[in-house]
Amino acid sequence: MNNTRFATAMHILTLLADQPGVWLSSEFIAGSINVNPVMVRKELIHLNEMGLVESRKGKEGGSALRKPSEEISLKDVYLAVKNTEVLGKKNQRTNPKCPIGKQMNEKLGNLFSETDDLVLKFLQEQTLADFVSKFH
């Protein structure tokens, strides 16, 4: 995953977990991340669809965690935003006549899968609450 989605999601969720029961606006969250609130709203929509946050509109609106931070593993967050394997994407046009090229994607597939499994196992052992505690 060579983008900032995990970092952005973790930033959003950490802010929400740090203030349980408080509905935070996308503008407030965006100010902490130093990004446009539209980017935050897009990620909040996705995190809502994945069951991690809930949002409400209006003057008293904002976003909050859907469940306690102790019940959200970092694996949950990772899977919510994951769009590629940890090591990236495979080359789709390897040379089928090359003895290495014709096997490369199969071998890389195994490596990618094993690496992803290790990352998921590591992240499963940590909760959002554990992460938030590093700030205090």
SULMO-V156286 format. One record per pair of residues at least 12 apart in sequence whose ideal C-beta (glycine too) atoms are under 8 Angstrom apart, sorted by sequence separation. I is the first residue (numbers start at 1). J is the second residue. D is the distance in whole Angstrom. If there is no record, write none. Layout:
i->(I:I)
j->(J:J)
d->(D:D)
This chain:
i->(53:54:15:52:53:91:92:15:26:52:90:91:26:29:48:51:52:90:51:12:15:11:26:48:90:44:90:52:11:12:87:11:90:52:87:8:52:87:50:86:8:85:12:52:85:87:86:50:85:86:8:12:85:8:12:23:47:86:9:13:28:29:46:8:12:46:25:26:16:23:25:26:5:9:23:24:25:43:13:23:24:13:22:23:24:12:23:78:79:22:78:21:20:20:75:78:77:16:16:17:20:75:16:20:74:75:73:74:12:73:77:13:17:73:74:73:74:73:74:17:72:73:13:71:72:70:72:74:69:70:13:69:70:69:68:65:69:10:13:10:9:6:9:6:9:8:6:5:6:5:1:3:1:1:2:1:1:1:2:17:17:14:18:13:17:14:18:14:10:14)
j->(65:66:28:65:66:104:105:29:40:66:104:105:41:44:63:66:67:105:67:29:32:29:44:66:108:63:109:72:32:33:108:33:112:76:111:33:77:112:76:112:35:112:40:80:113:115:115:80:115:116:39:43:116:40:44:56:80:119:43:47:62:63:80:43:47:81:61:62:53:60:62:63:43:47:61:62:63:81:52:62:63:53:62:63:64:53:64:119:120:64:120:64:64:65:120:123:123:63:64:65:68:123:65:69:123:124:123:124:63:124:128:65:69:125:126:126:127:127:128:72:127:128:69:127:128:127:129:131:127:128:72:128:129:129:129:128:132:74:77:77:77:77:80:78:81:81:81:81:82:83:81:83:82:83:84:84:85:86:88:128:129:128:132:128:132:131:135:132:131:135)
d->(6:5:8:7:6:7:8:6:4:6:8:7:5:8:8:6:8:5:8:6:6:8:6:8:5:5:7:6:7:8:8:5:8:7:7:6:7:5:8:7:7:4:7:6:8:6:5:4:7:5:7:6:6:8:7:7:6:5:6:7:8:7:7:6:7:7:7:8:6:7:5:7:7:6:6:5:8:8:7:3:6:7:8:7:7:8:5:7:8:7:7:7:8:7:5:5:8:6:6:6:7:4:5:7:4:4:6:8:8:5:7:7:4:8:5:7:7:6:7:8:6:8:8:7:4:5:8:7:6:8:7:4:4:4:7:8:6:8:6:6:5:7:7:6:5:8:5:4:8:7:7:7:6:6:7:5:8:7:6:5:7:7:6:6:5:6:7:5:7:7)
